[in-house]
Amino acid sequence: MNFTLALMGLSTYILIWEKLPYWGNWFNRIVEALPGPLAYLYQAWHCPFCFGFWIALALHAVTGIQTVEALASMPAYIGAAGPVVAWFLDALATATLILFGKLCFDAIAGPAIHGYQMTVKFRQGNTWE
C-alpha cells in the first residue's frame, strides 16, 4: 500500500479548508466570487471523504500513483472496464485514508491545544484552570 496519494490529498484538504480561509481575506473573496456551481462544490466537498475521492482521482490522473498497487492489473474478464473500476476502487481506498488522517489530526488537536494553553498560562504565571 502506498500512502503518497493520501498524504498529498490530506495536505491539500488541510490547505484549502483549514488554512487558506484564515490567511487573510483574499481567499474568501475568491470563493465568494466563484460562480454558483463552483461555490456549491466548495461547500459540498468540505467532507474529507468526498474531497478525498475526487482529489484521489485527480492526483492519480496527474501522477499515475496508486494507493493499492494490486489494482494496477485488473483481471482480464473485466475487460475494458478494468481501468475505470481500478481507479474508482483506488479512489475509495485513498478517500478512506484521507478521512482517517483527518480524524486522527482532529483527535490529537484538542489535547495538544489544551496542553499549549496550559504551558502559556504557566509561563505567564497564571494559575491553572
C-alpha positions as semicolon CSV with decimal commas, in nm:
position;residue;x (nm);y (nm);z (nm)
1;M;0,000;0,000;0,000
2;N;0,129;0,341;-0,099
3;F;0,028;0,633;0,124
4;T;0,158;0,904;-0,111
5;L;-0,179;0,995;-0,265
6;A;-0,348;1,000;0,074
7;L;-0,079;1,228;0,216
8;M;-0,099;1,464;-0,082
9;G;-0,479;1,463;-0,066
10;L;-0,488;1,525;0,309
11;S;-0,239;1,810;0,283
12;T;-0,445;1,964;0,001
13;Y;-0,762;1,930;0,209
14;I;-0,598;2,098;0,509
15;L;-0,462;2,378;0,292
16;I;-0,791;2,454;0,116
17;W;-1,038;2,419;0,405
18;E;-0,839;2,481;0,721
19;K;-0,555;2,717;0,631
20;L;-0,631;2,939;0,329
21;P;-0,962;3,077;0,468
22;Y;-0,768;3,221;0,764
23;W;-0,466;3,360;0,576
24;G;-0,634;3,689;0,500
25;N;-0,947;3,782;0,313
26;W;-0,812;3,724;-0,035
27;F;-0,905;3,354;-0,046
28;N;-1,254;3,412;0,096
29;R;-1,314;3,682;-0,168
30;I;-1,215;3,434;-0,438
31;V;-1,460;3,176;-0,301
32;E;-1,737;3,438;-0,282
33;A;-1,669;3,542;-0,643
34;L;-1,696;3,186;-0,775
35;P;-1,992;3,104;-0,998
36;G;-2,279;2,935;-0,816
37;P;-2,198;2,574;-0,909
38;L;-1,832;2,609;-0,811
39;A;-1,921;2,781;-0,483
40;Y;-2,157;2,491;-0,413
41;L;-1,879;2,240;-0,481
42;Y;-1,651;2,424;-0,239
43;Q;-1,912;2,389;0,034
44;A;-2,016;2,035;-0,059
45;W;-1,661;1,899;-0,071
46;H;-1,586;2,014;0,281
47;C;-1,627;1,650;0,381
48;P;-1,279;1,488;0,388
49;F;-1,411;1,165;0,234
50;C;-1,593;1,335;-0,053
51;F;-1,300;1,563;-0,128
52;G;-1,062;1,271;-0,082
53;F;-1,236;1,067;-0,351
54;W;-1,220;1,342;-0,612
55;I;-0,868;1,456;-0,529
56;A;-0,752;1,094;-0,542
57;L;-0,890;1,062;-0,895
58;A;-0,724;1,389;-0,998
59;L;-0,391;1,306;-0,835
60;H;-0,389;0,959;-0,986
61;A;-0,452;1,109;-1,330
62;V;-0,169;1,361;-1,283
63;T;0,090;1,141;-1,111
64;G;-0,001;0,785;-1,209
65;I;0,044;0,678;-0,845
66;Q;-0,197;0,426;-0,694
67;T;-0,269;0,364;-0,328
68;V;-0,343;-0,006;-0,379
69;E;-0,081;-0,145;-0,617
70;A;-0,281;-0,465;-0,671
71;L;-0,534;-0,260;-0,869
72;A;-0,272;-0,183;-1,135
73;S;-0,351;-0,512;-1,309
74;M;-0,718;-0,593;-1,316
75;P;-0,841;-0,942;-1,416
76;A;-0,888;-0,996;-1,789
77;Y;-1,256;-1,091;-1,754
78;I;-1,339;-0,734;-1,652
79;G;-1,227;-0,618;-1,995
80;A;-1,221;-0,251;-2,090
81;A;-1,399;-0,153;-1,767
82;G;-1,097;-0,270;-1,568
83;P;-0,911;0,063;-1,552
84;V;-1,230;0,250;-1,461
85;V;-1,308;0,003;-1,182
86;A;-0,947;0,017;-1,062
87;W;-0,944;0,398;-1,048
88;F;-1,280;0,400;-0,865
89;L;-1,172;0,144;-0,605
90;D;-0,835;0,311;-0,558
91;A;-1,002;0,649;-0,508
92;L;-1,234;0,496;-0,246
93;A;-0,936;0,348;-0,060
94;T;-0,747;0,678;-0,077
95;A;-1,052;0,874;0,041
96;T;-1,084;0,639;0,338
97;L;-0,721;0,703;0,431
98;I;-0,772;1,080;0,397
99;L;-1,077;1,064;0,624
100;F;-0,883;0,852;0,874
101;G;-0,593;1,100;0,870
102;K;-0,829;1,394;0,925
103;L;-0,998;1,216;1,216
104;C;-0,658;1,138;1,369
105;F;-0,547;1,501;1,341
106;D;-0,873;1,618;1,497
107;A;-0,836;1,366;1,780
108;I;-0,490;1,487;1,878
109;A;-0,561;1,856;1,815
110;G;-0,780;1,905;2,124
111;P;-0,532;1,774;2,382
112;A;-0,243;1,944;2,201
113;I;-0,416;2,283;2,208
114;H;-0,511;2,240;2,572
115;G;-0,151;2,150;2,660
116;Y;-0,021;2,454;2,473
117;Q;-0,268;2,682;2,653
118;M;-0,162;2,539;2,990
119;T;0,205;2,597;2,904
120;V;0,136;2,959;2,808
121;K;-0,055;3,019;3,133
122;F;0,226;2,859;3,333
123;R;0,489;3,079;3,167
124;Q;0,279;3,388;3,233
125;G;0,247;3,293;3,597
126;N;-0,129;3,244;3,583
127;T;-0,300;2,983;3,791
128;W;-0,418;2,656;3,642
129;E;-0,782;2,635;3,548
